[in-house]
Amino acid sequence: MMPMDWDTLKAACLACEKCDLCKTRTQVVFGTGSPTAEVLFVGEGPGQKEDEQGLPFVGRSGQLLDVYLETIKLSRQKNIFIANIVKCRPPGNRDPLPEEREACLPWLREQFSLIRPKIIVCLGRIAAQVIIKPDYAIMKEHGTWVEKNGVWMTATLHPAALLRNPKQKPLAFEDYVAIREKIHEVCAHTY
Ligand code: SF4
């Protein structure tokens, strides 16, 4: 993919037909937030509400995500960007297929190279396995940090998983506290 500016990238992504998910989507969910954010959150893919509204994390799990974000003074309106591994909704909320991930990843890579975040937070197992390592064990490894080429990466439990297992909420809270500490350590203008 050729280097491009943010608006060109967004327009091209919104018209993408590189995999079969384009046939069943309502709209592409490009992502939301500040293109100059130092912190990039990455989820798995849009669900029904996200597909309808064209925005990531707008359903119940998105509301829960916003609660955690607010706790550590982050906001999708201000100082982070939120994107997904696949930008169109897999039918019936199934996991995205490997070929769909492969087709879609160049969009995320392009977003990454324009945003140039200092921190990437993977939301859930699928994002962590694509971005951090293929055998990432989310329950065991969430909240740990790795550094790759000057970018700090971590993962936390997916907010949808927390809605299913509310007992795990304190574990996620600890991850967000650690994210706040890492922001203080490596970011210049997030806070
Ligand atoms: S999922 Fe990604 S690659 Fe597939 S059509 Fe949507 S934007 Fe294009």
Residues whose N, C-alpha, C, O or C-beta is under 5 A from the ligand:
A	BS01	SF4	C13 C16 E17 K18 C19 L21 C22 V86 K87 C88 E100 A103 C104
